[in-house]
């Protein structure tokens, strides 16, 4: 079959290690794994892209990988590592729960937006 390298993907999403959380790992430990994966992928993408660009100056740049982050304290590490692609999933869930607790009718709208079968945002 056809081989695709990390610099050719349209999108890359790194999810937090749910199994480690179930086995007692804390959120910072899971975030460390996600951040390590993010940095490794970015490094591989850069090396592959530089190699591809030397052959084809018009080669498109690789996508920016996105990592799920659980602990808000990890956000400062992301800034130091110059990583811009992250999702604070626990913060999103907390915001949704706060909105629903304030106004139960908003649950219908949020369910439509946030479920796989609901509307898509671009």
C-alpha positions in Angstrom: 0.0 0.0 0.0 0.8 3.7 0.1 3.0 5.0 2.9 2.2 8.3 4.6 4.5 10.0 7.0 3.7 12.3 9.9 4.3 15.4 7.8 1.5 14.5 5.4 -1.4 14.0 7.8 -4.3 16.5 7.6 -4.7 16.5 11.4 -3.2 14.8 14.4 -4.9 14.6 17.8 -3.1 13.3 20.8 -5.6 12.1 23.5 -4.8 11.9 27.2 -4.0 8.4 28.6 -7.3 7.3 30.0 -5.9 3.9 31.1 -3.2 5.5 33.2 -5.9 7.7 34.9 -7.9 4.6 35.6 -4.8 3.0 37.2 -4.3 5.9 39.5 -2.0 8.3 37.6 -2.5 11.9 38.2 -3.5 14.5 35.6 0.0 16.0 35.5 1.5 12.6 34.7 -0.9 12.1 31.8 -0.3 15.6 30.5 3.5 14.9 30.6 2.9 11.9 28.4 0.8 13.9 26.0 3.2 16.8 25.9 6.2 14.4 25.3 4.2 12.8 22.4 3.4 16.2 21.0 7.1 17.4 21.1 8.3 14.1 19.5 5.7 14.3 16.7 6.6 18.0 16.1 10.3 17.1 15.9 9.6 14.2 13.4 7.4 16.4 11.3 10.0 19.2 11.1 12.7 16.7 10.0 10.5 15.1 7.4 9.3 18.5 6.1 12.8 19.9 5.9 13.8 16.8 3.9 10.7 17.1 1.6 11.2 20.9 1.2 14.8 20.4 0.0 13.4 18.3 -2.9 10.2 20.4 -3.5 10.3 24.0 -2.4 6.5 24.2 -2.8 5.8 21.4 -0.3 3.0 22.3 2.0 3.9 22.6 5.7 2.7 19.8 8.1 -0.4 20.2 10.2 0.0 21.4 13.8 -0.7 18.4 16.1 -3.3 19.0 18.9 -2.9 17.5 22.3 -5.6 17.0 25.0 -4.5 18.5 28.3 -6.2 17.7 31.5 -4.5 20.0 34.1 -4.6 23.7 33.7 -1.1 24.0 35.3 0.3 22.3 32.1 -0.7 25.3 30.1 2.4 27.2 31.3 4.6 24.3 30.1 3.0 24.5 26.7 3.9 28.2 26.4 7.6 27.5 27.3 7.7 24.6 24.8 6.1 26.9 22.1 3.2 24.5 21.6 0.0 26.2 20.5 -2.2 23.2 19.6 -4.0 22.0 22.7 -7.5 21.4 24.1 -8.2 21.9 27.8 -10.9 19.1 27.8 -11.7 19.3 31.6 -12.1 23.1 31.3 -14.6 22.6 28.5 -16.6 20.0 30.4 -16.6 22.3 33.5 -17.8 25.2 31.5 -20.6 23.1 29.9 -21.7 21.8 33.3 -21.7 25.4 34.8 -23.8 26.6 31.9 -26.3 23.8 32.2 -26.6 24.3 36.0 -27.4 28.0 35.4 -29.9 27.4 32.6 -31.2 23.8 32.0 -32.7 24.8 28.6 -29.1 25.4 27.2 -28.5 21.7 27.5 -30.5 21.1 24.3 -28.3 23.5 22.4 -25.1 22.2 23.9 -26.1 18.6 23.2 -26.7 19.5 19.5 -23.3 21.2 19.3 -21.2 18.7 21.2 -22.4 15.3 20.2 -21.1 13.3 17.3 -24.6 13.3 15.7 -25.1 17.1 16.2 -24.1 20.1 14.1 -20.5 20.5 13.1 -18.4 23.6 13.7 -15.6 24.6 11.4 
